[in-house]
Amino acid sequence: MEFELPDIDALNTVQLQVPLQIFSHDGKLIATFGEKRRIPIPYDQIPKPLIEAVLATEDQRYFQHSGVDIQGLGRAALALILTGRKLQGGSTITMQVARSFYLTRHKTFGRKLREILLAIKIEHRLTKEKILELYLNKVFLGNRAYGVGAAAEVYYGKHLNQLTLDQYAMLAGLPKAPSTLNPIANPQAAQKRRDHVLWRMRDQGYISEEEYSSATQAPLNASYHDLQTEIKAPYVAELVREQLEQMYGDSIYTDGFKVYSTIDSQLQVAANQSVREQLLAYDQRHGYRGPMENLGTPSIENMEEWEQALRKKPVINSLEPAAVVEMTKQTVTVLRSNGELTTLSWPGLSWARRQINADYLGPKPRSASQILKLGDVVLINPSPNGYQLAQIPKAEAGLVALNPRNGAILAMTGGFDYQYSKFNRITSAQRQPGSSFKPFVYSAALEKGFTLATVINDAPIIIENTADNSLWRPQNDTHKFYGPTRLRTAIIESRNLVSIRLLALMGMSYTVDYLKRFGFIPSQLPPGLSLALGTAMVTPLQMAQAYAVFANGGLKVVPFAIDTIRNSQDEVIYQAKPLVACNNDCSPSEAAAPRVLSSENTFLISSALHDVIQRGTAKQAKNLGRNDLAGKTGTTQNQVDAWFAGYNPDLVAISWVGFDQPQSLHEYGSTAALPMWMQFMQSALKGKPENIPSQPPGIISIRIDPKTGKRISANSASGMFEFFMEPYLPESDLISDTSQTGENTDEDADGNTDENTDADVVPGPDNNNTSDSNHAPETSSDPQNEMSLY
């Protein structure tokens, strides 16, 4: 029957079903996808005690027979005669390899004969070591673990070479009945099977009596261990998985692909921490909503029952369920699911003012009894200063960081906790960006011939909607108007009326067409003047791509998350080749990203956005102590969305905070989103030198009158310097040059020079409104230094 047997040469290069693994760029495991958990181990890396345990139990004459153990078959035949039943006994390891790769498990005499013949054929083609390697990597060992490498991690959370003798014996005993003899499903039966394996090892001389005695007395310390990931980036893992499935189909879950993402593990940790800590801080500022439930009166008798109830509740991003069992005036002692008692001191409780509703909080508590009562089930948060009372935030947040040179996604956190909500707000949440969108509008203006010294009136304006005759009266967040304002000041202070007038002067058609340079599409952009205030619908990832144009000097890169894909033979089957913002210094292997803005344009915008941090709506970021940062706050109408978009030439980061079902945050971007960005950037840029871009040759610095924006004498004591693109130099202001009396700001000290200016009426189709992100404006006390060389 030789001609009916399958070709077994493929066993030399067999492709075991190995799950997909996703790593960070620096090689740390992010996630594993696949129904089967398998970690193939070469024979020379399989520990000798495990091999001896398997041979002692499964096939003690393995290295002597030629694939078939005649003695074993004889015992199986005798059992058949005595019992009248067909039993599996007598199968060698080689016969089990033949069955698992080529035959069904249905027990018939015909199949048994084919199994014997295949085993003999396999023994003639493969070495004993290779056959044993195939067996140990193929065999099912329960709990989705296939092969001894995966089983070591599933049952003990360790690599195979880290196990002890008793643990090797446990694994060796599993093939007989992996579903019923494993230590999780049936600890008593598993221990009995383990001890039997150890007895066989002692009986055959693999271990001594002393080793046998010690191993059989070892506790049964197995428990289910989930995948041992090294870095927490589930939103990245899911994004990569979706892209891989589109590229290769369902085979990705079994073909053993190893995917190296663009993620920097250190930056990912920083992103995770900043989102978690700042979102919890936001949540605390808005009060305590109360316990999850109450279990009744605590007593010694019900503690075990309470522990079981707590174990059924999930841990969300390290927020652990606990039950209040004791209280003093300003402390609370809680029972945790592991049976431990933990005390929360007053600093971990005192924040918990009762949230009456979204707008009002109760009084500051003075005692623990004003916050909680005995039996309450709460969440506790580990912190450097001990555990704190906590709750799952109702608001959500996200942060993404890009390499502006090539678009590589260096960090991405798409929400507070992936298990709690798998929705990725970085890639999928289309939200209004508010004032963080304004720099793109101002960039369009600079391209059209406006300058940072152009003066536009910040005065009331009424927009008429001809469709329903309604009127839109946009205003600044301060509800004040500031009169003639230079564009640099308008960006720094986020003046809404200036932005609207600027867009009206440029025209919608030109502006929408220009915004496509940043990657925005017209369908995202509203066809009205509210676009100047950021009423587009965009994702944080799109904002990161757009801000990367400013960061890299005017070139458009494309965000990507997959860097390299290797197959099961560790061969590179995919290598990303991103467009690179390398100007004229590209290497032969790099493809240059297209230039969409001039370096002069991006320099001017970055100069203004640098001033946003130095003395504008984001001046809190000065605390980072760096001079190479630029960025813009954003807050939408009714404070529904809070943003901060910031960068230096090496890193772009976007932070967003909001509710999935839009409602007011009752905070500005500078309060809700900026601290998150700052915490991330502080960690991301730690120890890295400042990178201040050089001034392009087409940029000229000229002294101007701060009131008119026009050129004055370089010797004028009342002037200030401003940057200009060479084709758009300002006109001379001879009157200001001769009669300047030292009045050197463009508004009064109270920032309120033009509050009574008559409103202009502008017809238009748009009646949307998005409010500014700024607080009360700050006027420059030193106009000589108002321009910064960024």
C-alpha positions in Angstrom: 0.0 0.0 0.0 3.0 2.3 -0.3 1.6 4.1 -3.3 -1.5 5.2 -1.3 0.6 6.9 1.4 1.0 10.7 1.2 4.3 12.4 0.5 5.9 13.1 3.9 8.8 15.2 2.6 6.9 18.4 3.5 7.4 17.5 7.2 10.9 18.9 6.8 9.5 22.4 6.1 6.1 22.0 7.7 4.3 25.3 8.5 2.6 24.9 11.9 -0.3 27.1 12.6 1.3 30.0 14.5 -0.6 33.1 15.6 0.1 36.6 14.4 2.4 38.6 16.6 2.6 42.4 16.6 5.7 44.2 18.1 6.7 47.7 18.7 9.5 49.1 16.5 12.0 48.2 19.2 10.9 44.6 19.4 8.5 44.5 22.4 5.4 42.3 22.0 2.2 44.3 21.7 -0.4 41.6 20.9 -1.0 38.1 19.6 -3.9 37.2 17.4 -5.1 33.6 16.6 -7.2 30.8 18.0 -4.2 28.7 18.7 -1.4 29.7 21.0 1.8 28.2 19.7 5.4 29.1 20.2 7.6 26.8 18.1 10.7 25.7 19.9 13.7 24.1 18.0 14.8 20.7 19.3 18.1 22.0 20.7 16.3 24.5 22.8 13.8 22.1 24.4 15.0 21.3 28.0 16.3 17.8 28.5 14.1 17.1 31.6 11.0 17.8 29.5 12.2 15.4 26.7 12.9 12.7 29.4 9.5 13.2 30.9 7.7 12.8 27.6 9.7 9.8 26.6 9.2 8.2 30.0 5.4 8.6 29.7 4.6 8.4 26.0 7.3 6.3 24.3 10.1 5.0 26.5 11.8 3.1 23.6 11.6 6.0 21.2 15.3 6.1 20.3 15.4 2.3 19.9 12.5 1.5 17.6 12.0 2.4 13.9 8.7 4.1 14.3 6.6 1.2 15.6 7.0 -0.3 19.0 6.2 -4.0 18.6 5.9 -4.5 22.4 3.4 -1.7 22.6 1.3 -3.0 19.8 1.4 -6.4 21.4 -0.1 -4.9 24.6 -2.8 -3.1 22.6 -3.7 -6.3 20.7 -4.0 -8.2 24.0 -6.2 -5.5 25.4 -8.4 -5.8 22.3 -8.8 -9.6 22.8 -9.6 -9.2 26.5 -12.0 -6.3 26.2 -13.3 -6.5 22.7 -12.7 -2.8 22.2 -10.4 -1.0 19.8 -8.0 1.1 22.0 -5.3 3.6 21.0 -2.6 1.9 23.1 0.7 1.1 21.3 1.0 4.4 19.4 4.6 5.7 19.4 5.5 9.3 19.2 6.2 8.9 15.5 2.8 7.3 14.9 1.2 10.2 16.7 3.0 12.6 14.4 1.7 10.7 11.4 -1.8 10.8 12.8 -1.8 14.5 13.7 -0.4 15.6 10.3 -2.1 13.2 7.9 -4.9 11.2 9.4 -8.2 11.6 11.2 -8.7 10.6 14.9 -11.5 8.2 14.0 -10.3 4.8 15.3 -10.4 2.0 12.7 -8.1 -0.9 11.8 -7.6 0.7 8.4 -6.4 4.0 9.9 -4.2 2.2 12.4 -2.5 0.3 9.5 -1.9 3.5 7.6 -0.6 5.1 10.8 2.0 2.3 11.2 3.1 2.5 7.5 3.4 6.3 7.6 5.4 6.1 10.9 7.9 3.7 9.2 8.1 6.0 6.2 8.6 9.1 8.4 11.4 7.4 10.4 13.3 6.7 7.1 13.1 10.4 6.0 13.5 12.4 9.2 15.8 12.2 12.2 14.5 11.2 15.6 15.2 14.7 16.9 13.2 16.3 14.1 10.2 14.0 14.7 10.3 14.7 18.4 10.5 18.4 17.7 7.4 18.2 15.4 5.5 16.3 18.1 6.3 18.7 21.0 5.4 21.7 18.9 2.2 20.2 17.4 0.6 18.4 20.4 -2.5 20.0 22.0 -2.1 20.6 25.7 -5.4 22.3 26.7 -6.6 25.9 27.0 -5.8 26.8 23.4 -2.1 25.8 24.0 -0.5 23.9 21.1 3.0 22.8 21.8 5.1 22.9 24.9 6.3 26.5 24.4 2.7 27.8 24.5 1.7 25.5 27.4 4.5 26.8 29.5 3.2 30.3 29.2 -0.5 29.4 29.5 -0.1 27.4 32.7 2.9 29.1 34.4 3.4 32.4 32.7 7.1 31.5 31.9 9.3 30.6 29.0 9.8 26.9 28.6 13.4 27.0 29.8 12.3 28.6 33.1 10.2 25.7 34.4 11.0 23.3 37.2 11.0 19.5 37.1 7.5 19.1 38.5 6.2 21.6 35.9 7.9 19.7 33.1 6.2 16.5 34.4 2.9 18.3 34.4 3.2 19.3 30.7 4.4 15.8 29.8 1.3 14.3 31.3 -1.2 16.5 29.4 -1.3 14.8 26.0 -3.3 11.8 27.3 -6.3 14.0 28.1 -5.5 17.7 27.8 -9.0 19.0 28.4 -9.7 17.0 31.6 -6.2 16.4 33.1 -5.0 20.0 32.9 -4.3 21.7 36.3 -6.9 24.4 35.7 -9.8 22.2 34.8 -9.1 19.4 37.3 -6.2 20.1 39.8 -6.6 16.8 41.6 -6.4 14.7 38.5 -3.6 16.8 37.1 -1.5 16.3 40.2 -2.1 12.6 40.1 -1.0 12.5 36.5 2.1 14.6 37.2 3.2 12.3 40.0 2.7 9.3 37.7 5.0 11.0 35.1 7.6 11.6 37.9 7.3 8.0 39.0 8.0 6.8 35.4 11.0 9.1 35.2 12.4 7.7 38.5 11.6 4.2 37.4 13.6 4.6 34.1 16.5 6.3 35.8 16.0 9.9 34.5 15.7 11.3 38.1 16.9 10.2 41.5 14.8 9.2 44.4 15.5 12.6 46.1 14.5 14.5 43.0 11.3 12.4 42.7 10.4 13.1 46.3 11.0 16.8 46.1 9.1 17.2 42.8 6.0 15.2 44.0 5.8 17.5 47.1 5.9 20.7 45.0 2.6 22.6 45.2 0.4 22.7 42.1 1.1 26.3 41.2 -0.4 26.4 37.8 -3.0 29.0 36.8 -4.2 30.5 33.5 -1.9 33.2 32.2 -3.1 35.4 29.4 -0.8 36.5 26.6 2.4 38.0 28.0 2.5 41.3 26.2 5.4 43.7 26.9 3.8 47.0 25.9 0.2 48.2 26.2 -1.0 49.4 22.8 -4.2 47.6 22.0 -5.6 50.4 19.7 -2.4 50.2 17.6 -2.7 46.4 17.6 -6.2 46.5 16.3 -5.3 49.0 13.6 -2.4 46.9 12.4 -4.6 43.7 12.5 -7.2 45.3 10.3 -4.6 46.5 7.8 -3.0 43.1 7.7 -6.3 41.3 7.1 -6.9 43.6 4.1 -3.4 42.8 2.8 -3.3 39.0 3.4 -6.7 37.8 4.4 -7.5 35.3 7.2 -4.2 33.5 6.8 -2.5 36.1 9.1 -3.9 34.3 12.1 -2.1 31.0 11.4 0.9 31.8 9.2 3.2 32.9 11.9 3.6 36.5 10.8 5.7 38.8 13.0 4.8 42.4 12.4 7.0 45.2 13.6 5.0 48.4 13.9 6.3 52.0 14.0 5.5 52.4 17.7 8.2 53.6 20.0 7.6 51.6 23.2 8.8 54.4 25.5 6.6 57.0 23.8 3.7 54.6 23.9 4.1 54.2 27.7 4.2 58.0 28.0 1.0 58.4 25.9 -0.8 55.7 28.0 0.2 57.4 31.2 -0.7 60.9 30.1 -4.1 59.9 28.8 -4.9 57.9 31.9 -3.7 60.4 34.5 -5.0 63.5 32.9 -8.4 62.0 32.1 -8.7 60.8 35.8 -7.7 64.3 36.9 -10.4 65.9 34.6 -12.9 63.4 36.1 -12.0 64.3 39.6 -12.4 68.0 38.9 -16.0 67.4 38.1 -17.0 65.5 41.2 -17.8 62.0 42.5 -20.8 60.2 41.1 -21.1 57.7 43.9 -20.4 54.0 44.5 -21.1 51.2 42.0 -23.4 49.3 44.5 -23.7 48.4 48.1 -23.2 44.9 49.5 -24.8 45.5 52.9 -23.2 45.4 56.3 -19.7 43.9 56.5 -19.0 41.0 58.8 -16.4 38.2 59.2 -18.9 35.7 57.9 -19.5 37.5 54.5 -16.0 38.5 53.6 -15.4 35.4 51.4 -18.7 36.0 49.6 -17.7 39.7 49.1 -14.3 38.6 47.7 -16.0 36.4 45.2 -18.4 39.2 44.2 -15.4 41.5 43.7 -13.5 39.0 41.5 -16.4 39.0 39.1 -15.9 42.8 38.5 -13.3 43.8 35.9 -10.2 45.8 36.6 -10.4 48.8 34.2 -7.0 50.4 33.4 -5.7 49.5 36.9 -8.9 50.8 38.6 -9.6 47.9 41.0 -13.0 47.1 42.6 -13.1 47.1 46.4 -15.7 47.1 49.2 -15.8 49.5 52.2 -15.5 47.5 55.4 -14.4 50.1 57.9 -14.4 53.9 58.3 -13.0 56.5 60.5 -13.6 60.2 60.2 -11.1 60.7 57.4 -10.0 57.2 56.3 -11.7 54.3 54.6 -10.6 50.6 54.7 -11.6 48.5 51.8 -11.6 44.8 51.0 -10.0 43.9 47.7 -10.7 40.8 45.5 -7.4 39.2 46.7 -8.6 39.3 50.3 -6.3 42.1 51.3 -7.4 45.1 53.3 -6.2 48.5 52.1 -6.7 51.9 53.8 -7.4 55.1 51.8 -6.2 58.2 53.6 -7.8 61.6 53.4 -5.7 62.9 50.5 -7.1 60.0 48.4 -10.7 60.8 49.4 -11.0 64.6 49.8 -11.4 65.3 46.1 -14.8 63.6 46.1 -17.2 66.4 46.1 -20.6 65.0 45.2 -21.6 65.7 41.5 -25.1 67.1 41.7 -25.3 67.4 37.9 -23.0 68.4 35.0 -23.0 72.0 36.2 -22.9 71.8 40.0 -20.9 70.1 42.7 -21.8 69.7 46.3 -19.7 71.2 49.1 -16.2 70.0 49.9 -16.4 66.9 52.1 -15.0 67.1 55.6 -15.4 63.4 56.6 -15.4 60.0 54.9 -19.0 59.5 55.9 -20.0 62.4 53.6 -18.6 60.4 50.7 -19.2 56.7 51.3 -20.9 54.2 53.7 -20.1 50.7 54.8 -20.7 48.1 52.1 -20.2 50.4 49.2 -18.4 48.9 46.2 -16.0 51.5 44.8 -13.0 51.6 42.5 -9.5 52.4 43.9 -6.6 53.8 41.9 -2.9 53.0 42.8 -0.8 56.0 43.0 2.7 56.9 44.3 1.1 58.3 47.4 -1.1 55.3 48.1 -4.5 54.2 46.8 -7.1 56.8 45.9 -10.9 56.7 45.5 -11.6 56.7 41.8 -14.3 56.1 39.1 -14.3 55.3 35.4 -14.3 58.6 33.6 -17.4 59.4 31.6 -15.4 61.6 29.2 -12.9 60.0 26.8 -9.6 61.1 25.4 -6.9 60.2 22.9 -3.4 61.1 22.0 -1.3 60.4 18.9 2.3 61.2 18.1 3.9 61.2 14.6 7.4 61.5 13.3 6.9 64.5 11.0 9.8 63.3 8.8 8.0 60.2 7.5 4.6 60.0 9.1 5.4 57.0 11.3 2.9 56.7 14.2 5.2 56.7 17.3 2.4 56.4 19.9 -1.4 56.1 19.8 -3.8 55.8 22.7 -7.4 55.8 21.4 -9.3 55.9 24.7 -9.2 55.4 28.4 -9.2 51.6 28.2 -9.5 49.3 25.2 -11.4 46.5 27.1 -13.9 49.1 28.3 -14.3 50.7 24.9 -12.7 49.4 21.7 -13.6 52.5 19.7 -10.4 54.2 18.5 -11.0 57.9 18.8 -7.7 58.8 17.1 -8.6 57.1 13.8 -12.4 57.1 13.8 -13.8 59.9 15.9 -14.8 62.8 13.5 -14.9 65.9 15.7 -14.7 69.6 15.3 -11.2 70.9 16.0 -12.2 74.4 17.0 -9.4 77.0 17.1 -6.7 74.3 16.6 -7.8 74.5 12.9 -7.1 78.2 12.5 -3.4 77.8 11.6 -4.4 76.2 8.3 -6.6 79.2 7.5 -3.9 81.6 8.4 -1.4 79.6 6.3 -3.8 80.1 3.3 -3.8 83.8 4.0 0.0 84.1 4.0 0.0 82.3 0.7 -2.4 84.8 -0.7 -0.3 87.8 0.3 -1.4 88.6 3.8 1.3 88.9 6.4 1.5 88.4 10.2 1.5 92.2 10.4 -1.7 92.6 8.4 -4.2 94.4 10.5 -7.9 93.2 10.5 -10.6 94.6 12.7 -11.8 92.4 15.5 -15.3 93.9 15.6 -18.8 92.5 15.7 -20.1 90.8 12.6 -23.5 89.4 11.7 -23.8 86.6 9.2 -27.1 86.3 7.4 -28.4 82.9 6.4 -30.4 83.5 3.3 -32.0 80.1 3.5 -34.0 80.8 6.6 -33.3 84.5 7.3 -31.6 83.6 10.6 -28.6 85.6 11.8 -25.3 84.3 13.2 -23.5 86.7 15.6 -20.1 85.1 16.3 -18.0 86.5 19.1 -14.8 85.9 21.0 -14.8 83.7 24.0 -14.3 86.8 26.3 -17.5 88.4 24.7 -15.3 91.4 24.0 -14.0 92.9 20.7 -10.5 94.2 20.4 -10.5 96.4 17.3 -7.7 96.5 14.7 -5.5 93.5 15.3 -2.4 92.1 13.6 -2.6 88.5 12.4 0.2 87.4 14.7 -1.8 88.7 17.7 -5.0 87.1 16.3 -3.3 83.7 16.2 -1.7 84.1 19.7 -5.0 85.2 21.3 -7.2 83.2 19.0 -9.4 86.1 17.9 -12.5 84.7 16.3 -13.7 87.8 14.5 -10.4 88.4 12.8 -10.4 84.8 11.6 -13.9 85.1 10.1 -13.1 88.4 8.3 -9.8 86.9 7.0 -11.7 83.9 5.5 -14.2 86.2 4.0 -11.5 88.3 2.4 -9.8 85.2 0.9 -13.0 83.5 -0.3 -14.3 80.1 0.5 -13.4 78.4 -2.8 -9.7 79.4 -2.6 -9.5 78.4 1.1 -11.2 75.0 0.7 -8.9 74.2 -2.2 -5.9 75.3 -0.2 -6.8 73.1 2.8 -6.6 70.0 0.6 -2.8 70.5 0.8 -2.9 69.3 4.4 -4.9 66.2 3.6 -8.4 67.5 4.4 -11.1 66.7 1.9 -13.9 69.2 0.9 -16.7 67.0 2.3 -15.2 67.5 5.8 -15.3 71.3 5.4 -18.5 73.3 6.0 -19.3 75.7 3.1 -19.5 78.8 5.3 -17.4 81.3 7.3 -17.7 79.2 10.5 -14.9 77.1 8.9 -12.5 79.8 10.2 -13.5 78.8 13.7 -12.9 75.1 13.2 -16.3 73.6 12.4 -14.7 71.0 10.1 -15.2 67.3 11.0 -11.8 65.7 11.4 -10.0 62.9 13.2 -7.0 63.5 15.5 -4.9 61.4 13.1 -5.8 63.8 10.3 -4.8 66.7 12.5 -1.5 65.1 13.3 -0.8 64.7 9.6 -1.8 68.3 8.9 0.4 69.7 11.7 3.3 67.5 10.4 3.4 69.8 7.4 4.2 72.8 9.7 6.7 70.7 11.7 8.8 69.4 8.7 8.9 72.7 6.7 6.1 72.2 4.2 6.1 68.6 3.0 3.1 66.2 3.2 3.8 62.8 4.8 1.3 60.0 5.2 0.7 58.4 8.6 1.5 54.7 8.8 1.7 52.0 11.5 3.4 49.0 9.9 7.1 49.1 9.3 8.2 45.5 8.6 6.4 42.1 8.2 8.4 38.8 8.6 7.1 35.3 7.8 7.5 32.2 9.9 11.0 31.7 8.4 11.9 35.2 9.6 12.1 36.5 6.0 11.1 40.0 5.3 8.0 39.9 3.1 7.0 43.6 3.5 9.0 46.7 4.2 7.4 50.1 4.5 8.7 52.7 2.1 7.1 56.0 3.3 7.5 59.3 1.6 10.2 61.2 3.5 10.4 64.9 4.2 14.0 65.0 3.1 14.0 68.0 0.7 17.1 67.7 -1.3 19.0 65.4 1.0 17.2 62.2 0.3 19.2 59.0 0.3 18.9 56.7 -2.7 16.4 54.4 -0.9 14.1 57.3 0.2 11.2 58.7 -1.8 10.8 62.4 -1.3 7.4 63.6 0.1 5.7 66.2 -2.0 6.1 69.9 -1.1 2.7 71.4 -0.4 3.8 74.6 1.4 6.8 76.8 1.1 9.3 76.7 3.9 8.7 80.4 4.4 5.0 79.9 5.0 5.6 77.1 7.5 8.3 79.2 9.3 5.9 82.1 9.8 3.1 79.9 11.1 5.5 78.1 13.4 6.8 81.5 14.6 3.2 82.5 15.5 2.4 79.1 17.1 5.6 79.3 19.1 4.2 82.6 20.5 1.0 80.8 21.4 3.1 78.9 23.9 5.3 81.8 24.9 2.5 84.2 25.7 -0.8 83.1 24.3 -3.5 80.7 25.1 -1.0 77.8 25.8 1.5 79.7 27.9 1.2 77.0 30.5 3.4 74.9 28.2 6.3 77.2 28.9 6.7 75.1 32.0 8.3 72.5 29.9 11.3 74.8 29.7 11.9 74.4 25.9 12.1 77.0 23.2 11.5 74.7 20.3 7.8 74.0 20.8 4.8 75.4 18.8 1.1 74.6 19.0 -2.5 75.7 19.2 -5.3 75.2 21.7 -8.8 74.3 20.4 -12.2 74.4 22.1 -15.5 74.0 20.2 -18.8 75.6 20.8 -20.1 75.0 24.4 -16.8 73.4 25.2 -17.8 70.1 23.6 -14.3 69.2 22.3 -11.0 70.2 23.8 -7.8 70.0 21.8 -4.1 70.7 21.8 -2.0 70.3 18.7 1.7 70.9 19.2 5.1 70.0 17.8 8.7 70.6 17.3 10.7 69.6 14.2 11.1 66.0 15.5 7.7 65.2 17.0 4.0 66.1 16.4 1.5 65.2 19.1 -2.3 65.8 19.2 -4.4 65.4 22.3 -8.2 65.4 22.4 -10.7 65.2 25.2 -14.5 64.9 24.9 -17.6 62.8 25.4 -18.5 60.1 22.9 -22.0 61.4 23.0 -21.2 65.1 22.6 -21.9 67.3 25.7 -20.1 70.1 27.3 -16.8 69.4 29.1 -17.1 72.7 31.0 -13.4 73.2 30.3 -11.2 74.7 27.6 -8.6 73.0 25.5 -5.9 74.8 27.6 -7.3 73.1 30.8 -8.4 69.7 29.5 -6.2 68.8 26.6 -3.0 70.9 27.0 -1.9 69.2 30.3 -2.2 65.8 28.6 0.0 67.0 25.8 2.5 68.6 28.2 2.8 65.4 30.3 3.5 63.4 27.1 6.0 65.8 25.6 7.9 66.2 28.9 8.6 62.5 28.8 9.0 62.1 25.0 11.6 65.0 24.8 13.4 64.3 28.0 17.1 64.4 27.5 16.8 65.5 23.8 18.4 68.8 22.7 16.3 71.6 21.4 15.7 71.7 17.6 15.0 75.2 16.5 14.5 75.5 12.7 16.7 77.9 10.8 15.3 81.0 9.2 14.7 80.3 5.4 16.5 82.6 3.0 13.2 84.0 1.7 12.3 85.4 5.2 13.2 89.0 6.1 12.9 90.7 9.5 11.6 94.3 9.4 10.7 96.8 12.2 7.0 97.7 12.0 4.6 99.9 13.9 2.6 97.5 16.1 -0.6 99.5 15.6 -0.6 99.7 11.8 1.7 96.8 10.9 3.6 99.0 8.5 7.3 99.5 8.1 9.0 102.1 10.2 12.6 103.2 10.7 14.9 100.6 12.1 15.9 103.3 14.6 12.4 103.9 15.9 12.2 103.1 19.6 8.5 102.4 19.5 8.6 99.7 16.8 8.9 95.9 16.9 10.3 93.4 14.5 8.2 91.1 12.4 9.0 88.4 9.8 7.9 88.7 6.2 8.1 86.6 3.1 10.2 88.5 0.6 7.5 89.1 -1.9 5.1 90.6 0.7 7.1 93.3 2.5 5.1 95.9 4.3 4.5 99.5 3.1 6.3 102.3 4.9 4.4 104.2 7.5 6.0 107.7 7.5 3.4 109.2 9.9 4.0 106.5 12.5 7.7 106.9 12.0 7.7 110.7 12.8 4.9 111.0 15.3 5.1 107.8 17.4 4.8 108.8 21.0 5.5 105.5 22.7 2.0 104.0 22.4 3.1 100.5 21.4 0.4 98.0 21.7 -2.7 97.4 19.5 -5.1 97.5 22.4 -5.7 99.3 25.7 -4.4 97.8 28.9 -7.8 96.2 29.5 -7.8 94.8 25.9 -11.1 96.5 25.1 -10.5 99.3 22.6 -13.2 98.5 20.1 -16.0 97.1 22.1 -18.5 99.5 20.6 -17.6 99.2 17.0 -20.6 98.9 14.8 -21.3 95.5 13.5 -20.8 94.6 9.8 -23.5 92.5 8.1 -22.2 89.9 5.8 -24.6 87.6 3.8 -23.7 83.9 4.0 -25.2 80.4 4.1 -23.6 79.6 7.5 -25.1 80.0 10.9 -22.9 77.6 12.9 -20.8 78.9 15.7 -17.7 77.6 17.3 -16.3 79.5 20.3 -12.7 80.4 20.8 -10.3 78.5 23.0 -8.8 81.5 24.7 -9.3 82.9 28.2 -9.0 86.7 28.8 -6.4 88.0 26.4 -2.9 88.9 27.5 -1.3 92.0 25.9 2.4 92.1 25.3 4.3 94.3 27.7 7.4 94.3 25.5 6.5 94.8 21.8 10.2 94.8 21.1 10.3 91.1 21.7 6.9 90.3 20.3 8.3 88.5 17.3 10.1 85.2 18.1 12.7 83.6 15.9 11.3 80.1 15.9 
